[in-house]
């Protein structure tokens, strides 16, 4: 019961952050990094770039993860160049949110990184 509450809270906060970040994505480098992190996680991609003006995402999607070995330097991973178009950035990023346990942990870390950048007020 408690885990589902935490999961729901993380997902709700992430959706709120995505909505907020889509209003003026070019204004903040941190928001652009959030968008790229979400896309990299969902598509298992590298070299992600977002053209906000043309509503386009360009990235290299890793074809075969079985070749990847974390114990070695991976100089070659087969990738497919992908060029995606989107109508609404907010709707597109929201569909990239997965609800499995591993993803929830990743999203919690993303949210945590945004909380640290907020200025804190101290009573004097």
C-alpha positions in Angstrom: 0.0 0.0 0.0 2.8 2.4 1.0 4.8 1.7 -2.2 1.9 2.4 -4.4 1.4 5.8 -2.7 5.0 6.7 -3.2 4.9 5.5 -6.8 1.8 7.6 -7.5 3.3 10.6 -5.9 6.5 10.3 -7.9 4.5 10.0 -11.1 2.3 13.0 -10.2 5.3 15.2 -9.4 7.0 14.1 -12.6 4.0 14.9 -14.7 3.7 18.3 -13.0 7.4 19.0 -13.7 7.0 17.9 -17.4 4.0 20.3 -17.7 6.0 23.1 -16.2 9.1 22.5 -18.3 7.1 22.5 -21.5 5.9 26.0 -21.2 9.3 27.6 -22.1 11.8 24.8 -22.6 14.4 27.0 -24.2 14.5 29.3 -21.1 16.2 26.7 -18.8 19.1 24.4 -19.6 17.9 22.2 -16.7 14.6 21.6 -18.4 16.3 20.7 -21.6 18.4 18.2 -19.7 15.2 16.7 -18.2 13.7 16.2 -21.6 16.8 14.6 -22.9 17.1 12.3 -19.9 13.5 11.1 -20.3 14.0 10.4 -23.9 17.3 8.6 -23.3 15.7 6.4 -20.7 12.5 5.6 -22.7 14.2 4.9 -26.0 17.5 3.6 -24.7 19.1 6.2 -26.9 22.3 8.2 -27.2 23.1 11.6 -28.9 19.6 13.0 -28.3 18.9 16.5 -29.5 15.6 18.3 -29.5 14.7 21.0 -32.0 11.9 22.8 -30.1 11.2 25.1 -33.1 10.7 22.3 -35.6 9.1 19.9 -33.1 11.7 17.2 -33.9 13.8 14.8 -31.9 16.9 13.3 -33.4 18.7 10.4 -31.6 20.6 7.2 -32.0 18.7 4.2 -30.6 20.7 1.3 -29.4 19.7 -1.8 -31.4 21.1 -4.7 -29.3 21.7 -4.3 -25.6 23.1 -7.8 -25.2 26.4 -6.6 -26.7 26.9 -4.0 -23.9 29.3 -5.1 -21.2 29.7 -2.7 -18.2 33.1 -4.3 -17.4 34.7 -3.3 -20.7 34.9 -0.1 -22.7 32.3 -0.4 -25.4 33.6 1.2 -28.5 30.9 -0.1 -30.8 27.2 -0.5 -30.1 24.9 -0.9 -33.0 22.6 2.1 -33.2 19.8 3.3 -35.5 19.5 6.9 -36.3 16.0 8.1 -35.5 14.2 11.3 -36.4 10.9 11.7 -34.6 8.3 14.5 -35.0 5.9 15.6 -32.3 2.9 17.9 -32.2 2.9 18.6 -28.4 6.1 18.3 -26.5 4.2 17.9 -23.2 2.1 15.0 -24.5 5.1 13.4 -26.2 7.2 13.4 -23.0 4.3 12.2 -20.9 3.9 9.1 -23.1 7.6 8.4 -22.4 7.0 7.9 -18.7 7.1 4.2 -17.7 5.6 2.9 -14.5 7.9 0.0 -13.6 9.9 0.0 -10.4 13.3 0.6 -12.0 11.9 3.7 -13.8 10.2 5.0 -10.7 13.6 5.1 -9.0 15.1 6.9 -12.0 12.3 9.5 -11.9 12.7 10.0 -8.1 16.4 10.8 -8.7 15.4 13.3 -11.5 12.9 15.0 -9.2 15.5 15.1 -6.4 18.0 16.9 -8.7 15.4 19.6 -9.4 14.6 20.0 -5.7 18.3 20.7 -4.9 18.4 23.5 -7.5 15.5 25.4 -5.9 16.7 28.2 -3.7 16.0 27.6 0.0 14.7 30.4 2.2 16.2 30.7 5.7 14.7 32.5 8.6 17.1 35.2 10.0 
